[in-house]
Amino acid sequence: MKNIIKIIPVLFLFLACNSKVSTEELSKINGYWEVSLVETPDGAEKEYGMSTTVDFFEIKDGKGFRQKVMPQLEGKYLTNEVKELITVKDSASSLYLNYKTDYANWSEEIIKVTDDVLVTKNDQDFIYHYKRFEPIIIE
């Protein structure tokens, strides 16, 4: 009986760490995100400070786009109008963002999404940690 009591918390921890992102959580991706950290397949990490570009995501009903934008000091965003089209793929184990441009197709697994954190993993096993972008507005 004591062993069962010891195993239950470990089981809950395991299930929490391996839980699949739900389709209901996809709406949390919408908005502006900046890369804060990238983990490489060999375990190296590269931290990112302020960037001149951020990623804007818009996904609705399993389809949408990602676009690079440049925040401006007055609160507006500049863009080159290039959009990476996204379709969401719901597999048994994970949710995937499938990207398509005129030049390439690729996929990223959604590892985690909250109101302030987005973590994705691409086909080459690079893990991207995003944080919600908060603009600096100078009036």
C-alpha positions in Angstrom: 0.0 0.0 0.0 2.8 2.4 0.9 4.4 1.8 -2.6 1.2 2.7 -4.3 1.1 6.0 -2.4 4.6 6.7 -3.5 3.9 5.9 -7.1 0.8 8.0 -7.5 2.6 11.4 -7.3 5.2 10.3 -9.8 2.5 9.1 -12.1 0.7 12.5 -12.0 4.0 14.3 -12.6 4.7 12.1 -15.6 1.2 12.6 -17.1 1.4 16.4 -16.5 4.8 16.6 -18.3 3.6 14.6 -21.2 0.2 16.1 -21.7 -0.8 17.0 -25.2 -1.7 20.6 -26.0 -5.5 20.7 -26.7 -7.1 22.3 -29.7 -9.0 24.6 -27.3 -5.6 26.1 -26.3 -4.7 27.1 -29.9 -6.3 30.5 -29.4 -3.6 31.3 -26.9 -1.1 31.3 -29.8 -2.8 34.3 -31.5 -0.8 37.5 -31.1 2.8 38.7 -31.0 5.7 36.5 -29.8 9.4 36.9 -29.5 12.0 34.1 -29.3 13.7 34.1 -25.9 15.7 30.8 -26.1 16.6 28.1 -28.7 17.7 24.6 -27.7 19.7 22.7 -30.3 19.6 19.0 -30.8 23.0 18.6 -29.1 21.7 20.3 -25.9 23.3 23.7 -26.5 21.1 26.8 -25.6 21.2 30.2 -27.2 19.4 33.0 -25.3 18.0 36.0 -27.2 17.6 39.5 -25.9 15.6 42.2 -27.7 15.0 41.6 -31.3 14.1 43.9 -34.1 11.4 41.5 -35.4 8.7 39.4 -33.6 6.4 36.7 -34.9 2.7 37.5 -35.3 0.4 34.4 -35.2 -3.2 34.2 -36.3 -5.0 30.9 -36.2 -8.7 30.2 -36.4 -10.5 27.0 -37.2 -7.2 25.1 -37.7 -5.8 27.5 -40.3 -3.9 30.7 -40.2 -0.5 32.3 -40.7 2.7 33.5 -39.1 4.3 36.8 -40.1 7.5 38.6 -39.2 6.8 42.1 -38.0 9.0 45.0 -36.8 7.6 46.9 -33.8 7.8 50.6 -34.0 8.2 53.0 -31.0 4.8 54.5 -31.5 3.1 51.1 -31.1 2.6 50.2 -34.8 4.2 47.3 -36.7 6.0 47.3 -40.1 5.9 44.1 -42.3 6.9 43.0 -45.7 3.4 41.3 -46.1 5.1 37.8 -46.5 3.0 35.3 -44.6 3.8 31.7 -43.8 0.5 29.8 -44.1 -0.4 27.4 -41.2 -2.6 24.4 -41.0 -3.0 22.6 -37.7 -2.6 18.9 -37.6 -4.1 17.0 -34.6 -2.4 13.7 -34.1 -2.9 11.2 -31.3 0.2 12.3 -29.4 0.6 16.1 -30.3 -0.6 19.1 -32.1 1.5 20.3 -35.1 1.7 23.6 -37.0 2.3 22.7 -40.6 3.8 25.7 -42.5 3.8 26.4 -46.2 5.4 29.1 -48.3 6.2 29.4 -52.0 9.7 28.1 -51.1 9.3 25.4 -48.4 7.1 23.3 -46.2 7.9 22.3 -42.6 6.2 21.3 -39.4 6.6 22.2 -35.7 5.2 20.3 -32.8 3.5 22.5 -30.1 5.2 21.4 -26.9 3.5 24.0 -24.6 1.3 27.0 -24.9 0.0 29.3 -22.1 -0.9 33.0 -22.1 2.7 34.0 -21.9 4.8 31.0 -23.1 4.9 29.1 -26.4 7.3 26.2 -27.0 7.6 24.5 -30.4 9.9 21.8 -31.7 10.8 21.6 -35.4 11.7 18.7 -37.7 15.4 19.1 -36.9 14.8 18.9 -33.1 15.4 22.6 -32.4 13.2 23.7 -29.6 12.0 27.3 -29.7 10.9 29.1 -26.5 8.8 32.2 -27.2 7.6 34.8 -24.7 4.6 37.0 -25.3 5.8 40.3 -26.8 5.1 43.4 -24.9 5.8 46.6 -26.9 7.7 49.6 -25.6 5.6 52.6 -26.6 7.2 56.0 -26.5 4.6 58.8 -26.8 
